[in-house]
Amino acid sequence: MLCGGFKYTDQQNKQWTVYFPSPKAALPVLKKCGEVEWVKRGRRKEENVSFFPNGGWARLDSIKAGRVVGVADGDTITVLDSSNTQYKIRLSGIDAPEKRQAFGNVSKKSLSDLVFDKQVTVDWQKQDRYCRTVGKVLLNGQDVNLLQINRGMAWFYKKYQNELILDDRLAYLHAQDTAEQNKKDFG
């Protein structure tokens, strides 16, 4: 469910429409037991305001934290939490080349250099069709998804832009535009 939005013109004069999620929107979350729970977006009154990054769109039960024990490619990692449970994490809002594609190994190495064997926090909202948790990965408060775009190692995944909060959408779009401009300037 979407409610309202605005139009945005980027540096190449491309027109974008950015929509706001409805406050009544809910996302289906597949639980380990196989049941589906409908999770409402936004913060509840009892949740700690200062704990959340970027305006607190997450719920307490949508935060995962742990050490990165694997990097599959430039947009997928494995996180081991304190109870020794592994989670496959797909970085939201970005797409990177697969390992066998051109620059796939370079993108994977970039992500590995950023997060491998480090403690991260994952602000997640859903699981994809491959049962990976999809979310924003934070390393010491920095958005790793955005860093991959800034480095030119991933693209802003515009197909799923409406699943991101507005601040992330705009930041990823701007980073993509900047990375493309830098490639033209130096390539």
N, C-alpha and C positions, 0 to 999 in steps of 0.2 A: 504494500500500500504506500502510495506516495502522495504528498500534499504540498502543492506549491513548488516554487523553484525560481530560477532566474537564468538569463542568458549571459554567456561569457564569451568574449572575443579574445583569442590568444594572439601571440606575436606575429603569427603568419596569417592573421585575419580569418582564422577558422572560427565558425560559430559553434558554441557548445551550449547545451541546456543542462543545468545541474538541478536535480530535484532533491527536495527534503523528504526524509522518511516521515511517515505519519506517526504521531505519538502513540497511536493505537496498534501500530504494526507489530507483528510477532513473527519469529523465525522458527521453523521446525528444527529441533536438535535431536539427533539420534543418540540415545543413551547406550551404554555398554550392554545393557540387558536386552537391547533390541527395541525398546519402547521409544516413541517419539514424544518429546515434550515441546510445547509451544512456548518459547521464551520471548517475553516482551522486551523491546528496546528501551534504553534509558536507565536512569538511576532510581533506586528506591530511597525513601527518606532515611531508612536505617543504615544505608551504606556510607562509608567514610569518604567524604568529598576529597580530601587531600591525597588519597591513595591512588587515584586514577589519573592516567595521562590524558592530555588533550581534551579537557572538558568533561571527562567522566562518562563516556557513553557505555562503558562496560558494566556488567554486574559482577559481584564478587565471585560467583561460580563460573564466570567466563574468563578468569585470569588463570593462566598456567605459568608456572615458573620452574626452571630447572637448568641443568647443564646440557649444552649441545654435544651430543655424542656421535653425530653423523651428519654429513652434508651430501645429499643425493645429486643435486644440481644447483643452478643459480637461484632457485626459488623454493627449494624443499629441504628441510632439515629434520633431524630426529632429536627430541629433547627427552632427557631422563629426569623425572621429578624426584622429590625427596622420599617417596615411597617405592622407588625403583620401578616405576611404570614409565614405559617409553611411549611417546606420542610422535607421530609423523605430522609435521607442521608444513603446510603450504602457505607461503607468504602471500597475504592478500593484496590485491590491487596491482600486482606486477606479474610479468611473464618474462622468463629468461630462456635462452636457447637450451635445448636438451643436450645431454652429454655428447651425442654423436653428431650434432649439428655444428656448423662453423661457430667458433667462439664459445661453445658449450663448456669446454674444460676451463677456459679463462674465466667465465662467469662463475663456475663452481668454485674455482680457486679464490676468487674475490670474496664470495660469501663465506668460504671456509676461513680465510684470513681474518674476516670480521668476527665470526662467532664461534668457531670450533673450540671446544673445551672451555667455553666461557658460560657464565650464568646469564640467562636471558629471561625475560618475561614475555608472555604471549597474550595479547588481548584478542580473544577470538569470539566469533559469532555463529559459526556454522561448521559442518563437516561437508566435504565435497563427495562426489559419487564414488571416489576411491577410498572413502572413510578417513581421509586426512583431515586434521583440524586446520581450518583456514583462519589466519589472523595476522595481526601486526606484531612483529617481533621487535622488542625493545632491549637494547644493550646499554646499560647505564643511562637510561632515559632517552637514548637516541633511537630514532626509527630506522631499523636496518633495511626495511623495504625501500624507504626513500633513499638511503645511502646507495643501494644497488642501482637505482635509477640515476642518481647523481654521478656515479662512477661510469655510467654508460654500459653497465653489465646486465640490465634488464629494461623492459619497456613498461610504461604505464598500461595496465590491462583495462582498456576503456570499456570492454564488453561488460565488466563487472563493476563499473564505477559507481553505480547506484547502491552498491552494498557498503560503500565507504562513507564515513562521516565527511561532511563538507570540507573541513580543514584539510583532511588527507587528500581528498579529490583534487583540490586546488593545488596543494603542494606537489603531488605526483604529476599533475598536468604541467605545472611550471617547470619541474625538474626535467620532464621529458622534452619540453620545448628548449630548455637551456642545453641539455645534452645533444640534441639535434643541431642546435646552432654551433656548439663547440666542435662538433664533427665537421661541419661545413667550414668553420674557421681554420681548423688544423688538419683536416683530412683532404 
